[in-house]
Amino acid sequence: GTSFPTCAGEDPDADVDNTCKAVQALIAAFDELKGMGCAPIFRNYLPAWTDWYQNSTACVPGSFDPETKEFSDPNGCNAFAVCDILTTVLTLSANQARTGTCGTTAMLTVLSRSGPVRALQLATELVWTGTTRFLQTDPCPYIYDFFPGVQPLPDPGASLEDVCGAIPTGDCKTYYNIFIEGASAESTPAFIQTPGIEFMFTEAFATSYFQDVTGGCTPEGSQLIKPDFSNSAAVQAYQSVTTYALQYICKGMVDDDYTCGIVSNVGPVNPWKSLDNKSAKFWLSWPNMVPQSNNELDAAFNGTLPFGEVTNVLTQRFIEGLFCSVNPSGSLTISDILGEGAQASVPMGNAPGVPTTTESILNEMCAEADVNEQGVVVRLVAGPLGAGPSPDIPKPCVTGGEPYCDGATGTFPFCNHAVVLLGCDIPNNIYRFWTWGGVRTLPKEVLVADETTGIGGSICSFMVGKPSGGNQAPLQPTPCDPGVCHLYCDVHDPKETEAVASEAIGTGFGGTSTATPAKPEMDSDVDTSEAIEKDNAGATSESPNFGSGRRCLLYVATILFGVLLAV
């Protein structure tokens, strides 16, 4: 097995750092689980090219065949897993690479920063069992079949047309210009999807959310972005997350002693005077929405799709619930509700993406981020983070040529990115954020809204995770009074039936999957001593017990806590 120096150092009576003990626990867990005949459920995410030649991986030689995608030893890449987890968690180096996974990547990073012991334990659970103890709904099972680290990559000597085609997409052209042109064949390749724990986390949590909301899985087949990026827009639509989805991910990382709260200043963009701000905060977090339902909702509110032609179940449920909060008594007609909303300076379809954070809220979040075991994730406009040392202050999009507007008019630069708030030097006007695998800084002038209008700056909302002692305070919008209904009175929960689930999911990538998903094969909970005997009795490196997922999950927790509590 792998050895690791003692955490006590030369003084056996010294206080031992829990993170050091967690590192020991992780290494011990990998050794023990392998010895018990377990194999990582996420093992396909561990083989990774070591250079652009694409003929060798970071696995034990002979344990994995890149051509056939077969393992002769399913534990042959475990050393890469250990190294990858420790590096990603302890150095805050998770990187979304060329994907649209900023939300899930930020959530993994905020846990790594605020609770590295928890992050190491969660990563161990995820590698070996394909899920975590806290996720409300299972991830989609097909994600375990992907091989992101041995995906065919372009030849560094290839031309732009060879890599991206005659009409390259913007994403592919950027990838080529930055990572391929002039690259050395001996250098570490620029993966499109990062192999290891980052993409495991992304796929597990993103598909868990999708399945929790819709009752079905995202369409199978094209969830890895192709080397020519021809499917990147479709895939990234599934990878993007709302504020509500960030809260779901947070709850899937921690136990009930933690709260995952949404903080936002919705008053300036609340389209209805009759909608209380507590309800507006809920609805502007875009609850229970996925790409297909978002598309219909946008079309309904911008007038291109009549409300009577809305067919997506999630969209119907959202609109009905929103109208209930606006008009719980039923005293207003639909025309009254829409007429009031039409008078708003920010249309409902745009409101969740318009920055409204005040300086006082920003500084409150700075204080939250500075507390041990707490973390703050921020939804903001990405542009200023990549604009160099002197970024422009965001302004209303009048012509579309203003900074960060990207051609949009009649609105404000939209929040399109999620980052971690690391800390704030308020006297020196320096606010530090983690994103894209590193640290960026911005001044408050770029971040906060106009004092008069309450609109502007770069930040839309915050997701704060912190210990609460079990005191949960979920957002509860105002419901309709009994018997009141507006448009969709017979809408079902999309998780009730397979047929309704398919309506909620819609189509994407050219097809739909509505088959009832399941976790990776898992046995019932059994007495652990009996399970150990059974696993050890039949376990060999050639024939591991692939059906021991549930027992492996129990062992992960037992071994980690046992080592952490050991003297």
C-alpha positions in Angstrom: 0.0 0.0 0.0 0.9 3.7 -0.2 2.6 5.2 2.8 2.3 8.7 4.1 4.4 10.4 6.8 2.9 10.9 10.3 0.8 14.1 10.8 2.3 14.6 14.3 5.8 15.4 13.1 8.5 15.0 15.7 6.3 16.0 18.6 3.8 13.2 19.4 1.9 15.5 21.8 1.4 18.3 19.2 -2.1 19.0 17.9 -2.6 17.2 14.6 -4.0 19.0 11.6 -7.3 17.5 10.5 -6.5 18.0 6.8 -3.3 16.0 7.2 -5.3 13.3 8.8 -7.9 13.4 6.0 -5.1 12.9 3.5 -4.0 9.8 5.4 -7.6 8.7 5.5 -8.0 9.1 1.8 -4.9 7.0 1.0 -5.9 4.4 3.5 -9.4 4.2 2.1 -8.1 3.6 -1.4 -5.8 0.8 -0.2 -8.5 -0.8 2.0 -11.2 -0.6 -0.7 -9.0 -2.2 -3.3 -8.1 -4.9 -0.8 -11.7 -5.7 -0.2 -12.4 -6.2 -3.9 -14.0 -2.9 -4.6 -13.4 -1.1 -7.9 -14.0 2.6 -8.5 -17.4 3.2 -10.2 -15.9 6.2 -11.8 -12.8 4.4 -13.0 -13.4 5.4 -16.6 -12.6 9.0 -15.7 -9.1 8.1 -14.4 -7.1 7.1 -17.6 -5.6 10.3 -19.0 -3.1 10.9 -21.8 0.3 11.9 -20.6 1.2 13.9 -23.7 -0.1 14.8 -27.2 1.2 11.6 -28.7 -1.8 9.9 -27.1 -0.2 6.5 -26.7 0.3 6.3 -22.9 -1.8 7.1 -19.9 -1.3 7.9 -16.2 -2.1 4.3 -15.2 -0.1 1.3 -14.2 1.4 -0.1 -17.5 -0.8 -2.8 -18.9 -3.8 -2.1 -16.6 -5.8 -0.2 -19.2 -5.9 -0.5 -23.0 -6.7 3.0 -24.6 -7.7 1.4 -27.9 -10.3 -1.0 -26.6 -11.2 1.1 -23.5 -10.8 -2.0 -21.3 -9.3 -2.6 -17.9 -7.2 -5.6 -17.1 -7.0 -4.2 -13.6 -9.9 -1.8 -12.7 -7.7 -0.4 -9.9 -4.8 0.3 -12.2 -5.4 4.1 -12.3 -5.9 4.6 -8.6 -2.6 6.4 -8.1 -3.7 9.0 -10.6 -7.0 9.4 -8.7 -5.3 10.0 -5.4 -2.9 12.5 -6.9 -5.6 14.2 -8.8 -7.9 14.5 -5.7 -5.2 15.8 -3.5 -4.0 18.3 -6.0 -7.5 19.5 -7.0 -8.7 19.9 -3.4 -5.6 21.2 -1.6 -4.4 23.6 -4.2 -7.9 24.8 -5.4 -7.0 23.8 -9.0 -10.3 22.4 -10.3 -10.6 23.6 -13.9 -13.7 23.5 -16.0 -11.4 23.4 -19.1 -13.4 23.9 -22.3 -16.8 23.1 -20.8 -19.7 25.2 -19.5 -19.4 23.8 -16.0 -18.5 26.9 -14.0 -21.3 26.3 -11.5 -20.4 22.8 -10.5 -16.6 23.6 -10.6 -17.1 26.6 -8.3 -19.1 24.4 -5.9 -16.3 21.8 -5.7 -13.8 24.6 -5.2 -15.8 26.3 -2.5 -16.0 23.1 -0.6 -12.3 22.4 -1.0 -11.5 25.9 0.4 -14.0 26.0 3.3 -13.9 22.3 4.3 -11.0 20.4 2.8 -11.7 17.4 5.1 -15.2 17.2 3.8 -14.0 17.7 0.2 -11.5 14.8 0.5 -14.2 12.5 1.9 -16.8 13.5 -0.7 -14.2 12.9 -3.5 -13.4 9.5 -2.2 -17.1 8.6 -2.0 -17.6 9.9 -5.5 -14.7 7.9 -7.1 -15.7 4.6 -5.5 -19.5 4.7 -5.5 -20.4 7.2 -8.2 -22.5 9.3 -5.9 -22.5 10.9 -2.4 -24.5 10.2 0.7 -26.2 13.6 0.5 -27.4 13.8 -3.1 -31.2 13.7 -3.1 -31.4 11.9 -6.5 -29.1 9.5 -8.2 -26.9 10.7 -11.1 -27.7 9.4 -14.5 -26.1 5.9 -15.0 -24.7 6.5 -18.5 -22.2 9.1 -17.3 -20.0 6.2 -15.9 -19.4 5.0 -19.5 -17.5 8.2 -20.6 -13.7 8.3 -21.0 -12.9 12.0 -20.9 -9.1 11.6 -20.4 -8.5 9.4 -23.4 -10.8 11.2 -25.8 -9.0 11.6 -29.2 -7.4 15.0 -29.3 -6.1 17.0 -32.3 -2.5 16.7 -33.5 -0.5 19.7 -32.3 0.9 20.1 -35.8 -2.6 20.2 -37.5 -4.0 23.3 -39.2 -7.0 25.2 -37.9 -9.2 23.7 -40.7 -8.0 20.2 -39.9 -9.0 20.6 -36.2 -12.1 22.8 -36.5 -13.4 22.3 -40.1 -13.8 24.9 -42.8 -16.1 27.1 -40.7 -14.7 26.9 -37.2 -16.9 27.7 -34.2 -15.6 30.4 -31.8 -15.0 27.8 -29.1 -12.9 25.6 -31.4 -10.9 28.5 -32.8 -10.1 29.7 -29.3 -9.1 26.2 -28.3 -6.8 25.9 -31.3 -5.2 29.3 -30.9 -4.4 29.0 -27.2 -3.7 25.3 -26.7 -2.9 23.6 -30.0 -1.0 25.9 -32.3 2.7 25.6 -31.5 2.2 23.0 -28.7 4.9 20.5 -28.1 4.0 16.9 -28.6 5.7 16.1 -25.3 3.7 18.6 -23.3 0.7 17.8 -21.2 -2.3 17.8 -23.5 -5.1 20.4 -23.1 -8.1 18.2 -22.3 -11.5 19.3 -23.5 -13.1 17.7 -20.4 -10.8 17.5 -17.4 -10.2 13.8 -16.4 -10.5 13.0 -12.7 -12.5 14.4 -9.9 -13.5 17.7 -11.5 -15.5 16.1 -14.3 -16.8 13.3 -12.1 -18.2 15.9 -9.8 -19.7 17.9 -12.7 -21.4 14.9 -14.3 -22.7 13.4 -11.1 -24.2 16.6 -9.7 -25.5 18.1 -12.9 -27.3 14.9 -14.0 -28.6 14.4 -10.4 -30.2 17.8 -10.6 -31.7 17.2 -14.0 -33.1 13.9 -12.9 -34.4 15.3 -9.6 -36.3 18.0 -11.5 -37.6 16.1 -14.5 -37.8 12.5 -13.3 -35.7 11.4 -16.3 -32.1 11.7 -17.6 -30.6 14.0 -20.1 -30.5 12.6 -23.6 -27.7 10.1 -23.9 -24.9 10.2 -26.5 -23.3 13.6 -26.9 -22.4 14.6 -23.3 -18.7 14.8 -24.1 -17.8 17.9 -26.2 -16.2 16.7 -29.4 -12.7 17.7 -30.4 -14.0 19.9 -33.2 -16.5 21.5 -30.7 -19.4 20.9 -33.2 -21.7 20.0 -30.3 -20.4 22.4 -27.7 -23.4 24.7 -27.7 -25.8 21.9 -27.1 -23.7 20.2 -24.4 -23.0 23.5 -22.6 -26.7 24.2 -22.4 -27.1 21.2 -20.2 -24.0 22.0 -18.2 -25.1 25.6 -17.2 -26.8 26.0 -13.8 -29.2 28.4 -12.2 -29.0 29.9 -8.7 -31.5 27.3 -7.6 -29.4 24.5 -9.1 -26.3 25.8 -7.2 -28.4 25.5 -4.0 -29.3 21.9 -4.9 -25.6 21.1 -5.5 -24.7 22.6 -2.2 -27.2 20.4 -0.4 -25.8 17.4 -2.1 -22.3 18.1 -0.6 -23.2 18.5 3.0 -25.4 17.1 5.8 -28.4 18.8 7.4 -26.2 20.7 9.8 -25.4 23.0 7.0 -27.6 25.6 5.3 -27.3 26.5 1.6 -28.9 30.0 1.4 -29.6 32.3 -1.6 -28.8 36.0 -1.1 -29.9 38.4 -3.8 -31.3 42.0 -4.1 -34.4 41.4 -6.2 -36.3 44.6 -5.5 -35.0 46.6 -8.5 -35.8 43.9 -11.0 -39.1 42.5 -9.5 -41.6 43.0 -12.3 -44.7 43.1 -10.1 -45.5 45.4 -7.3 -47.9 42.8 -6.0 -45.1 40.2 -5.8 -43.5 40.2 -2.4 -39.7 40.2 -2.6 -39.4 36.9 -0.7 -41.4 35.2 -3.4 -39.5 37.1 -6.1 -36.2 35.8 -4.7 -37.5 32.3 -5.1 -38.8 32.7 -8.6 -35.8 34.7 -9.9 -33.6 31.8 -8.7 -35.2 29.9 -11.7 -36.4 26.9 -9.5 -36.7 23.5 -11.1 -35.8 24.6 -14.6 -33.7 22.9 -17.3 -32.7 24.1 -20.8 -35.9 23.1 -22.5 -38.2 24.6 -19.9 -36.0 27.8 -19.9 -36.5 28.1 -23.7 -40.3 27.9 -23.5 -40.4 30.3 -20.5 -38.3 32.9 -22.3 -40.5 32.6 -25.4 -43.7 32.9 -23.3 -42.5 36.0 -21.5 -41.1 37.8 -24.6 -44.3 37.2 -26.5 -43.1 34.8 -29.2 -45.0 31.8 -27.7 -48.6 32.2 -26.6 -49.2 30.9 -23.0 -51.8 28.6 -24.4 -49.1 26.9 -26.5 -46.7 26.2 -23.7 -46.3 22.5 -23.4 -43.3 21.9 -21.2 -44.5 20.6 -17.8 -41.8 22.4 -15.9 -42.6 25.7 -17.7 -46.3 25.3 -16.9 -45.6 24.6 -13.3 -43.2 27.7 -13.1 -45.7 30.1 -14.7 -48.6 28.8 -12.6 -46.6 29.1 -9.4 -45.3 32.5 -10.2 -48.8 33.8 -11.1 -50.1 32.4 -7.8 -47.4 34.4 -5.9 -48.3 37.5 -7.9 -52.1 37.0 -7.5 -52.8 34.4 -4.7 -56.5 35.5 -4.3 -57.3 35.2 -8.0 -58.6 38.8 -8.0 -56.6 39.7 -11.1 -57.1 38.5 -14.6 -54.3 37.1 -16.7 -54.3 40.3 -18.7 -54.0 42.3 -15.4 -51.0 40.3 -14.4 -49.3 40.5 -17.8 -50.1 44.2 -18.0 -48.5 45.0 -14.7 -45.4 43.0 -15.6 -45.1 44.8 -19.0 -44.7 48.1 -17.2 -41.5 46.8 -15.5 -38.2 48.4 -16.4 -36.7 44.9 -16.6 -38.8 42.2 -18.3 -39.3 38.9 -16.3 -37.3 36.9 -18.8 -34.3 39.1 -18.2 -34.6 39.8 -14.5 -32.6 36.8 -13.1 -29.6 37.8 -15.2 -29.5 41.5 -14.4 -26.9 42.5 -11.7 -28.4 44.3 -8.6 -25.9 43.8 -5.8 -25.3 46.8 -3.5 -22.1 47.6 -1.8 -23.5 46.7 1.6 -24.6 43.3 0.4 -21.2 42.7 -1.2 -19.4 43.5 2.1 -21.8 41.3 4.1 -20.8 38.4 1.8 -17.2 39.3 2.3 -17.7 38.8 6.0 -19.4 35.5 5.4 -16.5 34.3 3.2 -14.1 35.1 5.9 -15.6 32.7 8.4 -14.1 29.2 8.9 -16.1 26.4 7.3 -18.2 28.8 5.3 -18.2 29.4 1.6 -19.7 31.9 -0.9 -20.3 31.2 -4.6 -21.2 34.2 -6.8 -23.2 34.5 -10.0 -21.8 37.4 -12.0 -20.9 38.8 -15.4 -17.8 37.0 -16.7 -16.5 39.8 -18.9 -14.7 41.9 -16.3 -12.8 38.9 -14.9 -11.1 38.4 -18.2 -10.6 42.1 -19.1 -7.2 42.6 -17.6 -6.0 44.8 -14.8 -8.3 47.8 -15.7 -11.7 46.4 -16.7 -14.4 48.7 -17.9 -17.4 49.3 -15.7 -20.5 47.6 -17.0 -23.1 49.9 -18.6 -26.6 49.4 -20.1 -26.6 47.7 -23.5 -27.9 50.4 -25.9 -26.1 49.7 -29.2 -24.8 46.2 -28.2 -21.3 47.4 -28.6 -20.8 48.4 -25.0 -18.4 46.4 -22.8 -19.7 42.8 -22.1 -23.0 43.3 -24.0 -22.0 40.9 -26.9 -24.4 42.5 -29.2 -27.4 42.5 -26.9 -29.5 45.7 -26.7 -32.2 47.0 -24.4 -30.8 45.3 -21.4 -27.8 45.1 -19.1 -24.8 42.7 -19.4 -26.1 39.3 -18.1 -24.7 37.3 -15.3 -23.3 34.2 -17.1 -20.7 32.8 -14.8 -20.2 31.3 -11.3 -17.1 31.9 -9.2 -15.9 31.6 -5.6 -15.6 34.7 -3.4 -12.2 34.2 -1.7 -11.9 37.4 0.3 -12.0 41.1 0.4 -9.5 43.9 1.2 -12.2 46.5 1.5 -10.0 49.5 2.6 -7.8 48.9 -0.6 -10.8 48.1 -2.8 -9.7 44.6 -3.8 -12.2 41.8 -4.1 -10.7 38.4 -4.8 -12.4 35.7 -6.7 -11.5 32.1 -7.8 -12.3 31.0 -11.3 -10.7 29.2 -14.3 -8.3 27.5 -12.0 -6.8 30.8 -10.5 -7.4 34.0 -8.6 -8.8 37.2 -10.2 -9.4 40.6 -8.5 -11.9 43.3 -9.2 -12.7 46.7 -7.7 -16.1 47.5 -6.2 -16.9 50.0 -9.0 -17.1 47.1 -11.4 -19.1 44.9 -9.0 -21.8 47.0 -7.3 -25.0 48.5 -8.7 -25.9 52.1 -9.2 -27.1 53.6 -6.0 -30.1 55.4 -7.6 -31.5 52.6 -9.9 -30.3 49.6 -7.9 -29.2 48.0 -11.2 -25.7 47.6 -12.5 -22.3 46.3 -11.6 -21.5 42.6 -12.2 -23.2 40.5 -9.5 -26.6 38.9 -9.5 -26.7 36.6 -6.5 -24.8 34.6 -3.9 -25.1 31.1 -2.6 -23.8 30.8 1.0 -23.1 27.5 2.7 -22.4 27.5 6.4 -23.0 25.5 9.6 -26.4 26.1 11.0 -27.0 23.3 13.6 -29.8 22.0 11.4 -31.7 25.3 11.3 -32.9 25.2 7.7 -34.7 28.1 6.1 -35.8 27.2 2.6 -37.3 29.9 0.4 -41.1 29.5 0.3 -43.0 31.5 -2.3 -46.6 32.7 -1.6 -49.0 30.0 -2.9 -52.4 30.4 -4.4 -55.4 30.5 -2.0 -57.4 27.2 -2.0 -59.3 26.7 -5.2 -57.4 29.5 -7.2 -55.8 28.6 -10.5 -54.7 30.7 -13.4 -53.6 28.9 -16.6 -52.4 25.3 -15.9 -54.7 23.7 -13.4 -54.0 20.1 -14.2 -50.2 20.2 -14.5 -48.5 17.2 -12.9 -45.2 16.8 -11.1 -42.9 15.7 -13.9 -41.5 13.0 -11.7 -44.8 11.2 -11.4 -44.8 9.4 -14.7 -42.4 8.5 -17.4 -44.6 10.1 -20.0 -44.7 13.4 -18.2 -41.0 13.2 -17.6 -40.4 12.9 -21.3 -42.5 16.1 -21.8 -40.4 17.9 -19.2 -37.1 16.8 -20.8 -38.1 17.4 -24.4 -35.5 16.7 -27.0 -31.8 17.5 -27.3 -28.8 16.1 -29.1 -31.2 14.6 -31.6 -33.0 12.2 -29.2 -34.6 11.7 -25.8 -33.9 9.2 -23.1 -36.8 8.5 -20.7 -35.8 5.1 -19.5 -36.0 4.7 -15.7 -32.4 5.4 -14.5 -30.7 3.6 -11.7 -27.6 3.9 -9.6 -24.5 1.9 -10.5 -25.3 -1.7 -9.3 -25.5 -1.6 -5.5 -26.2 -4.3 -3.0 -28.5 -3.9 0.0 -27.0 -2.7 3.2 -25.6 -5.7 5.1 -23.7 -6.3 8.3 -20.3 -4.9 7.6 -18.3 -7.7 9.2 -20.1 -10.3 7.0 -19.6 -8.1 4.0 -15.9 -7.8 4.6 -15.6 -11.6 4.8 -17.5 -12.1 1.6 -15.6 -9.4 -0.3 -12.2 -10.6 0.9 -13.0 -14.2 0.2 -13.7 -13.7 -3.5 -11.6 -10.7 -4.3 -8.7 -10.8 -6.6 -7.1 -8.1 -8.7 -8.4 -9.9 -11.8 -12.0 -10.3 -10.6 -13.1 -7.5 -8.3 -16.5 -7.4 -6.8 -18.2 -4.8 -9.1 -21.5 -5.2 -7.3 -20.3 -3.9 -3.9 -21.1 -0.2 -4.5 -23.3 0.2 -1.4 -20.9 -1.7 0.8 -18.0 0.4 -0.6 -19.9 3.5 0.3 -20.3 2.3 3.9 -16.6 1.5 4.0 -15.5 4.8 2.7 -17.3 6.5 5.6 -16.1 4.0 8.1 -12.5 4.0 7.1 -12.3 7.8 6.8 -13.9 8.5 10.1 -11.9 5.7 11.7 -8.6 7.1 10.6 -9.6 10.7 11.4 -10.6 9.8 14.9 -7.6 7.5 15.5 -5.0 8.8 18.0 
